[in-house]
Amino acid sequence: MNRRILGPLIGVVFAAVLGSGIFFVPEEPLKLQVYLATILQGGLIGLLIGALFDKSTAWMSTLIGSAVLAGLTGAAVSLAKGFDDAPFALPFNAVEGLVIAAILKRWGK
């Protein structure tokens, strides 16, 4: 499948599944908005990784670059909300970048 289609699709699915944990946080007043922003961010991370790294890029370069790009995206979102969520958002986004990159390296064309 095309990398520019598969990347956002994987990002949206991954973020939708793991981002659903926001509904179990009782003190969060904007659950739906945070959930939709997480899904949008996942799709954008997938699009970014799918567009920047191609099949010929080395595995390690792709994984490290994807984790850094996804982590920086998470940092921007954390700064927008107030850096309280950074200890949770940054590792989540870095792992999301790793998963998307691994799937794209394996099945993306």
Order of alpha helices (4+ residues) and beta strands (2+ residues): alpha-alpha-alpha-alpha
